[in-house]
Amino acid sequence: MSADHDLDPSSAEFFAEKYRRAADPWNFATSEYEQCRYDAILAALRGRHYGNAFEPGCSVGALTEKLAAVCDHVEAIDFAVPAVATARQRCPRPQVTFRVMGLPERLPLHGFDLLVLSEIGYYFTPEHWTAMVASMAETALPGTTFLAAHWLGVSPDHRMSGDEVHAILRANPKLQLQHEERHAGFRLDRLERVP
């Protein structure tokens, strides 16, 4: 059994071990599946331009680079130092800020009109994810877009399925579903913070 299976999959140490083994452990920059998912995310934003976007778990910045084209500013975080270093090299744009930080440490959120939750929810327990979604929804301004996209496969690293992650988002009373898609490998939901 690999060393990372003994670590908490929502911990910095777990992800640090992944990046020690490979610069892009999930092939975010080169995978055809990931490119298809990024295209679906951008299409689901329907050509709208955003002022301030937040992307937790940005990894090597492959999606961040695309979000920068439709946002005035993107704050992207990841608690794997090597991932953030690669992301900064990939996307050296002045409107993008990369930070070494985990989502729980960044909560609560204020001042964003787009939150992109991509491939991160299932690393948390249902209870922890529910609490984080509640914190994000509570502190987001009405009209804020929540865009979630998660893989539908099974991994020993995941504590929930992609469907469970999205069910928790959709169950929050402050978030209203605006758009949904189900693809062969992933699902996508766009929700809006309601008053």
C-alpha positions as protocol buffer text, in pm:
chain_id: "A"
residue {
  index: 1
  type: MET
  ca { x: 0 y: 0 z: 0 }
}
residue {
  index: 2
  type: SER
  ca { x: 139 y: 344 z: -89 }
}
residue {
  index: 3
  type: ALA
  ca { x: 232 y: 591 z: 182 }
}
residue {
  index: 4
  type: ASP
  ca { x: -43 y: 837 z: 92 }
}
residue {
  index: 5
  type: HIS
  ca { x: -314 y: 581 z: 176 }
}
residue {
  index: 6
  type: ASP
  ca { x: -215 y: 621 z: 542 }
}
residue {
  index: 7
  type: LEU
  ca { x: -276 y: 997 z: 527 }
}
residue {
  index: 8
  type: ASP
  ca { x: -596 y: 1199 z: 565 }
}
residue {
  index: 9
  type: PRO
  ca { x: -705 y: 1267 z: 203 }
}
residue {
  index: 10
  type: SER
  ca { x: -809 y: 1620 z: 296 }
}
residue {
  index: 11
  type: SER
  ca { x: -467 y: 1702 z: 445 }
}
residue {
  index: 12
  type: ALA
  ca { x: -174 y: 1895 z: 301 }
}
residue {
  index: 13
  type: GLU
  ca { x: 51 y: 1595 z: 368 }
}
residue {
  index: 14
  type: PHE
  ca { x: -164 y: 1369 z: 149 }
}
residue {
  index: 15
  type: PHE
  ca { x: -135 y: 1604 z: -149 }
}
residue {
  index: 16
  type: ALA
  ca { x: 232 y: 1678 z: -85 }
}
residue {
  index: 17
  type: GLU
  ca { x: 298 y: 1304 z: -121 }
}
residue {
  index: 18
  type: LYS
  ca { x: 109 y: 1297 z: -453 }
}
residue {
  index: 19
  type: TYR
  ca { x: 318 y: 1585 z: -591 }
}
residue {
  index: 20
  type: ARG
  ca { x: 642 y: 1429 z: -466 }
}
residue {
  index: 21
  type: ARG
  ca { x: 570 y: 1139 z: -700 }
}
residue {
  index: 22
  type: ALA
  ca { x: 454 y: 1337 z: -1004 }
}
residue {
  index: 23
  type: ALA
  ca { x: 447 y: 1703 z: -1106 }
}
residue {
  index: 24
  type: ASP
  ca { x: 87 y: 1668 z: -1231 }
}
residue {
  index: 25
  type: PRO
  ca { x: -52 y: 1357 z: -1054 }
}
residue {
  index: 26
  type: TRP
  ca { x: -396 y: 1373 z: -1217 }
}
residue {
  index: 27
  type: ASN
  ca { x: -276 y: 1490 z: -1560 }
}
residue {
  index: 28
  type: PHE
  ca { x: -482 y: 1808 z: -1533 }
}
residue {
  index: 29
  type: ALA
  ca { x: -273 y: 1980 z: -1799 }
}
residue {
  index: 30
  type: THR
  ca { x: -272 y: 1703 z: -2061 }
}
residue {
  index: 31
  type: SER
  ca { x: -571 y: 1471 z: -2010 }
}
residue {
  index: 32
  type: GLU
  ca { x: -837 y: 1473 z: -2282 }
}
residue {
  index: 33
  type: TYR
  ca { x: -1097 y: 1409 z: -2011 }
}
residue {
  index: 34
  type: GLU
  ca { x: -983 y: 1717 z: -1819 }
}
residue {
  index: 35
  type: GLN
  ca { x: -987 y: 1936 z: -2132 }
}
residue {
  index: 36
  type: CYS
  ca { x: -1344 y: 1821 z: -2200 }
}
residue {
  index: 37
  type: ARG
  ca { x: -1438 y: 1904 z: -1840 }
}
residue {
  index: 38
  type: TYR
  ca { x: -1278 y: 2249 z: -1862 }
}
residue {
  index: 39
  type: ASP
  ca { x: -1466 y: 2319 z: -2185 }
}
residue {
  index: 40
  type: ALA
  ca { x: -1794 y: 2216 z: -2017 }
}
residue {
  index: 41
  type: ILE
  ca { x: -1721 y: 2444 z: -1719 }
}
residue {
  index: 42
  type: LEU
  ca { x: -1656 y: 2744 z: -1942 }
}
residue {
  index: 43
  type: ALA
  ca { x: -1962 y: 2668 z: -2155 }
}
residue {
  index: 44
  type: ALA
  ca { x: -2177 y: 2643 z: -1841 }
}
residue {
  index: 45
  type: LEU
  ca { x: -2068 y: 2995 z: -1746 }
}
residue {
  index: 46
  type: ARG
  ca { x: -2249 y: 3099 z: -2069 }
}
residue {
  index: 47
  type: GLY
  ca { x: -2005 y: 3362 z: -2180 }
}
residue {
  index: 48
  type: ARG
  ca { x: -2059 y: 3576 z: -1872 }
}
residue {
  index: 49
  type: HIS
  ca { x: -1767 y: 3783 z: -1745 }
}
residue {
  index: 50
  type: TYR
  ca { x: -1691 y: 3776 z: -1371 }
}
residue {
  index: 51
  type: GLY
  ca { x: -1523 y: 4029 z: -1146 }
}
residue {
  index: 52
  type: ASN
  ca { x: -1370 y: 3811 z: -876 }
}
residue {
  index: 53
  type: ALA
  ca { x: -1347 y: 3432 z: -895 }
}
residue {
  index: 54
  type: PHE
  ca { x: -1226 y: 3186 z: -633 }
}
residue {
  index: 55
  type: GLU
  ca { x: -1085 y: 2844 z: -723 }
}
residue {
  index: 56
  type: PRO
  ca { x: -983 y: 2621 z: -432 }
}
residue {
  index: 57
  type: GLY
  ca { x: -771 y: 2316 z: -511 }
}
residue {
  index: 58
  type: CYS
  ca { x: -625 y: 2477 z: -824 }
}
residue {
  index: 59
  type: SER
  ca { x: -346 y: 2217 z: -857 }
}
residue {
  index: 60
  type: VAL
  ca { x: -114 y: 2304 z: -1148 }
}
residue {
  index: 61
  type: GLY
  ca { x: -336 y: 2589 z: -1270 }
}
residue {
  index: 62
  type: ALA
  ca { x: -469 y: 2430 z: -1589 }
}
residue {
  index: 63
  type: LEU
  ca { x: -828 y: 2539 z: -1519 }
}
residue {
  index: 64
  type: THR
  ca { x: -714 y: 2864 z: -1356 }
}
residue {
  index: 65
  type: GLU
  ca { x: -552 y: 2968 z: -1684 }
}
residue {
  index: 66
  type: LYS
  ca { x: -886 y: 2929 z: -1862 }
}
residue {
  index: 67
  type: LEU
  ca { x: -1082 y: 3107 z: -1589 }
}
residue {
  index: 68
  type: ALA
  ca { x: -846 y: 3405 z: -1614 }
}
residue {
  index: 69
  type: ALA
  ca { x: -984 y: 3470 z: -1962 }
}
residue {
  index: 70
  type: VAL
  ca { x: -1336 y: 3530 z: -1828 }
}
residue {
  index: 71
  type: CYS
  ca { x: -1259 y: 3698 z: -1495 }
}
residue {
  index: 72
  type: ASP
  ca { x: -1109 y: 4031 z: -1390 }
}
residue {
  index: 73
  type: HIS
  ca { x: -938 y: 3858 z: -1098 }
}
residue {
  index: 74
  type: VAL
  ca { x: -895 y: 3495 z: -992 }
}
residue {
  index: 75
  type: GLU
  ca { x: -780 y: 3387 z: -648 }
}
residue {
  index: 76
  type: ALA
  ca { x: -661 y: 3028 z: -672 }
}
residue {
  index: 77
  type: ILE
  ca { x: -541 y: 2823 z: -377 }
}
residue {
  index: 78
  type: ASP
  ca { x: -386 y: 2484 z: -318 }
}
residue {
  index: 79
  type: PHE
  ca { x: -197 y: 2357 z: -18 }
}
residue {
  index: 80
  type: ALA
  ca { x: 60 y: 2166 z: -223 }
}
residue {
  index: 81
  type: VAL
  ca { x: 360 y: 2397 z: -259 }
}
residue {
  index: 82
  type: PRO
  ca { x: 488 y: 2226 z: -579 }
}
residue {
  index: 83
  type: ALA
  ca { x: 144 y: 2256 z: -741 }
}
residue {
  index: 84
  type: VAL
  ca { x: 123 y: 2629 z: -670 }
}
residue {
  index: 85
  type: ALA
  ca { x: 478 y: 2680 z: -802 }
}
residue {
  index: 86
  type: THR
  ca { x: 382 y: 2506 z: -1128 }
}
residue {
  index: 87
  type: ALA
  ca { x: 55 y: 2702 z: -1147 }
}
residue {
  index: 88
  type: ARG
  ca { x: 240 y: 3032 z: -1113 }
}
residue {
  index: 89
  type: GLN
  ca { x: 468 y: 2937 z: -1401 }
}
residue {
  index: 90
  type: ARG
  ca { x: 175 y: 2824 z: -1616 }
}
residue {
  index: 91
  type: CYS
  ca { x: -37 y: 3132 z: -1557 }
}
residue {
  index: 92
  type: PRO
  ca { x: 181 y: 3438 z: -1483 }
}
residue {
  index: 93
  type: ARG
  ca { x: -107 y: 3681 z: -1535 }
}
residue {
  index: 94
  type: PRO
  ca { x: -138 y: 3992 z: -1320 }
}
residue {
  index: 95
  type: GLN
  ca { x: -507 y: 3927 z: -1254 }
}
residue {
  index: 96
  type: VAL
  ca { x: -437 y: 3584 z: -1099 }
}
residue {
  index: 97
  type: THR
  ca { x: -330 y: 3540 z: -737 }
}
residue {
  index: 98
  type: PHE
  ca { x: -203 y: 3199 z: -624 }
}
residue {
  index: 99
  type: ARG
  ca { x: -176 y: 3115 z: -255 }
}
residue {
  index: 100
  type: VAL
  ca { x: -55 y: 2808 z: -67 }
}
residue {
  index: 101
  type: MET
  ca { x: -360 y: 2741 z: 147 }
}
residue {
  index: 102
  type: GLY
  ca { x: -638 y: 2489 z: 203 }
}
residue {
  index: 103
  type: LEU
  ca { x: -1009 y: 2563 z: 162 }
}
residue {
  index: 104
  type: PRO
  ca { x: -1095 y: 2532 z: 535 }
}
residue {
  index: 105
  type: GLU
  ca { x: -831 y: 2796 z: 618 }
}
residue {
  index: 106
  type: ARG
  ca { x: -972 y: 3037 z: 358 }
}
residue {
  index: 107
  type: LEU
  ca { x: -1328 y: 3027 z: 492 }
}
residue {
  index: 108
  type: PRO
  ca { x: -1542 y: 3230 z: 524 }
}
residue {
  index: 109
  type: LEU
  ca { x: -1547 y: 3385 z: 179 }
}
residue {
  index: 110
  type: HIS
  ca { x: -1637 y: 3742 z: 90 }
}
residue {
  index: 111
  type: GLY
  ca { x: -1638 y: 3948 z: -227 }
}
residue {
  index: 112
  type: PHE
  ca { x: -1644 y: 3680 z: -497 }
}
residue {
  index: 113
  type: ASP
  ca { x: -1906 y: 3654 z: -771 }
}
residue {
  index: 114
  type: LEU
  ca { x: -1785 y: 3312 z: -895 }
}
residue {
  index: 115
  type: LEU
  ca { x: -1679 y: 3008 z: -693 }
}
residue {
  index: 116
  type: VAL
  ca { x: -1542 y: 2714 z: -892 }
}
residue {
  index: 117
  type: LEU
  ca { x: -1549 y: 2388 z: -697 }
}
residue {
  index: 118
  type: SER
  ca { x: -1370 y: 2145 z: -924 }
}
residue {
  index: 119
  type: GLU
  ca { x: -1270 y: 1795 z: -815 }
}
residue {
  index: 120
  type: ILE
  ca { x: -1232 y: 1880 z: -447 }
}
residue {
  index: 121
  type: GLY
  ca { x: -1551 y: 1795 z: -258 }
}
residue {
  index: 122
  type: TYR
  ca { x: -1503 y: 1420 z: -230 }
}
residue {
  index: 123
  type: TYR
  ca { x: -1180 y: 1449 z: -33 }
}
residue {
  index: 124
  type: PHE
  ca { x: -1384 y: 1564 z: 268 }
}
residue {
  index: 125
  type: THR
  ca { x: -1626 y: 1376 z: 489 }
}
residue {
  index: 126
  type: PRO
  ca { x: -1994 y: 1450 z: 422 }
}
residue {
  index: 127
  type: GLU
  ca { x: -2014 y: 1639 z: 752 }
}
residue {
  index: 128
  type: HIS
  ca { x: -1708 y: 1854 z: 678 }
}
residue {
  index: 129
  type: TRP
  ca { x: -1819 y: 1926 z: 321 }
}
residue {
  index: 130
  type: THR
  ca { x: -2170 y: 2019 z: 440 }
}
residue {
  index: 131
  type: ALA
  ca { x: -2020 y: 2266 z: 689 }
}
residue {
  index: 132
  type: MET
  ca { x: -1790 y: 2418 z: 425 }
}
residue {
  index: 133
  type: VAL
  ca { x: -2074 y: 2455 z: 174 }
}
residue {
  index: 134
  type: ALA
  ca { x: -2282 y: 2623 z: 447 }
}
residue {
  index: 135
  type: SER
  ca { x: -1998 y: 2865 z: 522 }
}
residue {
  index: 136
  type: MET
  ca { x: -1947 y: 2948 z: 154 }
}
residue {
  index: 137
  type: ALA
  ca { x: -2319 y: 2994 z: 92 }
}
residue {
  index: 138
  type: GLU
  ca { x: -2372 y: 3201 z: 406 }
}
residue {
  index: 139
  type: THR
  ca { x: -2096 y: 3450 z: 325 }
}
residue {
  index: 140
  type: ALA
  ca { x: -2147 y: 3472 z: -54 }
}
residue {
  index: 141
  type: LEU
  ca { x: -2340 y: 3768 z: -187 }
}
residue {
  index: 142
  type: PRO
  ca { x: -2679 y: 3707 z: -352 }
}
residue {
  index: 143
  type: GLY
  ca { x: -2624 y: 3640 z: -722 }
}
residue {
  index: 144
  type: THR
  ca { x: -2287 y: 3467 z: -671 }
}
residue {
  index: 145
  type: THR
  ca { x: -2237 y: 3174 z: -910 }
}
residue {
  index: 146
  type: PHE
  ca { x: -2128 y: 2839 z: -768 }
}
residue {
  index: 147
  type: LEU
  ca { x: -1994 y: 2613 z: -1044 }
}
residue {
  index: 148
  type: ALA
  ca { x: -1923 y: 2255 z: -933 }
}
residue {
  index: 149
  type: ALA
  ca { x: -1774 y: 1977 z: -1147 }
}
residue {
  index: 150
  type: HIS
  ca { x: -1672 y: 1636 z: -1012 }
}
residue {
  index: 151
  type: TRP
  ca { x: -1562 y: 1300 z: -1147 }
}
residue {
  index: 152
  type: LEU
  ca { x: -1813 y: 1015 z: -1120 }
}
residue {
  index: 153
  type: GLY
  ca { x: -1559 y: 735 z: -1080 }
}
residue {
  index: 154
  type: VAL
  ca { x: -1449 y: 554 z: -766 }
}
residue {
  index: 155
  type: SER
  ca { x: -1121 y: 612 z: -584 }
}
residue {
  index: 156
  type: PRO
  ca { x: -992 y: 483 z: -249 }
}
residue {
  index: 157
  type: ASP
  ca { x: -885 y: 843 z: -180 }
}
residue {
  index: 158
  type: HIS
  ca { x: -1242 y: 974 z: -193 }
}
residue {
  index: 159
  type: ARG
  ca { x: -1471 y: 988 z: 109 }
}
residue {
  index: 160
  type: MET
  ca { x: -1781 y: 1056 z: -103 }
}
residue {
  index: 161
  type: SER
  ca { x: -1893 y: 1007 z: -460 }
}
residue {
  index: 162
  type: GLY
  ca { x: -1925 y: 1297 z: -701 }
}
residue {
  index: 163
  type: ASP
  ca { x: -2302 y: 1257 z: -678 }
}
residue {
  index: 164
  type: GLU
  ca { x: -2292 y: 1290 z: -298 }
}
residue {
  index: 165
  type: VAL
  ca { x: -2078 y: 1604 z: -325 }
}
residue {
  index: 166
  type: HIS
  ca { x: -2334 y: 1764 z: -556 }
}
residue {
  index: 167
  type: ALA
  ca { x: -2630 y: 1646 z: -350 }
}
residue {
  index: 168
  type: ILE
  ca { x: -2490 y: 1839 z: -52 }
}
residue {
  index: 169
  type: LEU
  ca { x: -2448 y: 2153 z: -263 }
}
residue {
  index: 170
  type: ARG
  ca { x: -2798 y: 2124 z: -402 }
}
residue {
  index: 171
  type: ALA
  ca { x: -2947 y: 2065 z: -57 }
}
residue {
  index: 172
  type: ASN
  ca { x: -2824 y: 2399 z: 77 }
}
residue {
  index: 173
  type: PRO
  ca { x: -3128 y: 2630 z: 96 }
}
residue {
  index: 174
  type: LYS
  ca { x: -2923 y: 2938 z: 0 }
}
residue {
  index: 175
  type: LEU
  ca { x: -2814 y: 2781 z: -331 }
}
residue {
  index: 176
  type: GLN
  ca { x: -3056 y: 2748 z: -621 }
}
residue {
  index: 177
  type: LEU
  ca { x: -2981 y: 2518 z: -913 }
}
residue {
  index: 178
  type: GLN
  ca { x: -2959 y: 2704 z: -1246 }
}
residue {
  index: 179
  type: HIS
  ca { x: -2805 y: 2445 z: -1479 }
}
residue {
  index: 180
  type: GLU
  ca { x: -2703 y: 2078 z: -1464 }
}
residue {
  index: 181
  type: GLU
  ca { x: -2515 y: 1839 z: -1691 }
}
residue {
  index: 182
  type: ARG
  ca { x: -2419 y: 1475 z: -1664 }
}
residue {
  index: 183
  type: HIS
  ca { x: -2140 y: 1344 z: -1885 }
}
residue {
  index: 184
  type: ALA
  ca { x: -1986 y: 997 z: -1917 }
}
residue {
  index: 185
  type: GLY
  ca { x: -1719 y: 1072 z: -1657 }
}
residue {
  index: 186
  type: PHE
  ca { x: -1835 y: 1375 z: -1461 }
}
residue {
  index: 187
  type: ARG
  ca { x: -2127 y: 1588 z: -1356 }
}
residue {
  index: 188
  type: LEU
  ca { x: -2159 y: 1964 z: -1347 }
}
residue {
  index: 189
  type: ASP
  ca { x: -2398 y: 2191 z: -1162 }
}
residue {
  index: 190
  type: ARG
  ca { x: -2426 y: 2568 z: -1175 }
}
residue {
  index: 191
  type: LEU
  ca { x: -2601 y: 2718 z: -874 }
}
residue {
  index: 192
  type: GLU
  ca { x: -2671 y: 3073 z: -764 }
}
residue {
  index: 193
  type: ARG
  ca { x: -2672 y: 3221 z: -417 }
}
residue {
  index: 194
  type: VAL
  ca { x: -3025 y: 3342 z: -353 }
}
residue {
  index: 195
  type: PRO
  ca { x: -3134 y: 3611 z: -104 }
}
